[in-house]
Amino acid sequence: MIYIDSNVFIYAVLNTEFIGNEARSILSQVQNGQIKASTSALTFDELTWIVKKNRSRNDSLLTGEAFLNMSGLKLVDVDTNVLAGAIAIMKKYSLDPRDSIHAASAIIEKAEVVISEDKDFDKIRGIKRRGIVSYGES
């Protein structure tokens, strides 16, 4: 099981360059059942917000629907256990709340790797981060 940070989805939607292609390839592998993956329900908020900000409300809605209907992707609820884990991560590693929620979600899911461009995950013991391009090369 891998954990997919929100920036993978954002690059897949907004970036037409190489990294966007790699992000779309990873998500395609999830949809095709080649990769087992999870992400936080928080990703919905981050993804739809940034698409609305950079494109349009309608594009944001379409993106949100596609995200919710993505096959092969497990959504991790942001519940009390995740938030308690996030608080512990915030205290120990001085991470921001959103990154801490993602990290706690990945830990709870026992993710083998977190796919993200966010190097803050490198600080967290027990999390192995791979960038979008480096993961796509494996």
Buried (B, 14 or more C-beta within 10 A) or exposed (E): EBBBBBBBBBBBBBBEEEBBBBBBEBBEBBBEEEBBBBBBBBBBBBBBBBBBEEBEEEBBEBBBEEBEEBEBBEBBEBEEEBBEBBBBBBEEBEBEEBBBBBBBBBBBBEBEBBBBBBEBBEBBEEBEBBBBBEBBEE
